[in-house]
Amino acid sequence: MAGSALSALAPAKLNLYLHVLARRPDGYHELDSLVAFAAEGDRLTVEPADRLDLRVTGPFAAALEAETDNLVLRAARRLADAGGVKPAARLTLHKALPVAAGLGGGSSDAAAALKLLARLWNLPAGQADLAAIAAGLGADVPVCLAARPAFLRGVGERLSPVERLPALGILLAHPGRALPTAQVFAAFRGPYRAADRFACDRLSAPALATVLSQRGNDLEATARALCPPIARLLADLAALPGALLARMSGSGACCFALFEAPGAAVGGAELLARARPELWLAATHLLDDQREFAD
C-alpha cells in the first residue's frame, strides 16, 4: 500500500445535448448525448487506514447524511473484491456540487474513488477492470471514469471519445431544488427522436454553440414541469452578455451557459449573483486535460 494521501477532482459532467431515443423493455431509456466536463467539482482524498471509512465535508455534505451506502463506498468495495485486497482506506469527500442536480456528481465521485484506490492499493493494470466495475455502478460512471469529452449511447455505457472541443467558459447555475433523475425519467413521456451526432473536432466555440442550439435536452420540458424555476433560470442565463448557449444538464435542475472565454463566464456569474443571490453559481471552464484535476 502506498504511504501518502492521494487526491483528485471529481469534475461536474455536462450534457451539451441529450436526446432520448426510446424506452427499453427493461424500463431504462436509450440515450444519445455529447458529454463534457467542467473544471469544477467535488474533491476526493484517499489515504491508508485499517478499515474503510468515508467522511463527507463541504457545502452540500448535509444532503448525503441520509445515505447509508454512498456510491463511493460501493465503488471501493467492488474494487477491493475485484482486486483481491482488503477494503481499507480513509476517504474524505468534499461535496462542492449540488446533489441530484444533473451534474453526475455521485458518479464522478465513484469514478474518482476507483482511480485513486487502484493507485493506493497498488492494483496493477488488469488485476481489476475499472471500466467493468464502473459499468456495474451506474449509467454515468463509465463516462465519468474516462473524464473526457465523448458521445454516449445506450444507457450511457457505449462511449465514442471526442478528439477535441474548443475552449469554453462555463457558468453553472442551480435553483436550489434537488431533482432526482429517477423522478424525471419516470415522468418523461416523449417525444422520442433520433441520434444526432456531428463532427466537432474543428469547431470554434460559437460554431459549436450553433450546432448545439439545433439539438436540445429532451428531458427539459419534463424537468421544468417538476421544477418550474428551471425555466426562469434558463432565461436568465441566456440573457447574460456573451452567452452562446443556455441549457439544462442531464435531468436537471442545474443549468449552464457557454461562453467563448472563462472571463465572460466570471462576469456573467457576477451579474447573476447580484440579481439573484439565492442561486448557487460556479464560473469555470471546459476541462479537456486530465492533468488539470489529478494530483
HELIX and SHEET records of a PDB file:
HELIX    1   1 ALA A   61  LEU A   64  5                                   4    
HELIX    2   2 LEU A   71  GLY A   83  1                                  13    
HELIX    3   3 GLY A  105  LEU A  120  1                                  16    
HELIX    4   4 LEU A  130  LEU A  137  1                                   8    
HELIX    5   5 VAL A  141  ALA A  146  1                                   6    
HELIX    6   6 THR A  181  ALA A  187  1                                   7    
HELIX    7   7 ALA A  205  SER A  213  1                                   9    
HELIX    8   8 GLU A  220  LEU A  226  1                                   7    
HELIX    9   9 PRO A  229  ALA A  238  1                                  10    
HELIX   10  10 PRO A  262  ALA A  275  1                                  14    
HELIX   11  11 GLN A  290  GLU A  292  5                                   3    
SHEET    1   A 4 LEU A   6  ARG A  23  0                                        
SHEET    2   A 4 HIS A  29  GLU A  47 -1                                        
SHEET    3   A 4 ALA A  89  HIS A  94 -1                                        
SHEET    4   A 4 LEU A  52  THR A  57  1                                        
SHEET    1   B 4 LEU A   6  ARG A  23  0                                        
SHEET    2   B 4 HIS A  29  GLU A  47 -1                                        
SHEET    3   B 4 ALA A 150  GLY A 154 -1                                        
SHEET    4   B 4 ARG A 158  PRO A 161 -1                                        
SHEET    1   C 6 LEU A   6  ARG A  23  0                                        
SHEET    2   C 6 HIS A  29  GLU A  47 -1                                        
SHEET    3   C 6 TRP A 280  LEU A 287 -1                                        
SHEET    4   C 6 GLY A 169  HIS A 174 -1                                        
SHEET    5   C 6 CYS A 255  PHE A 259 -1                                        
SHEET    6   C 6 LEU A 245  MET A 248 -1                                        
END                                                                             
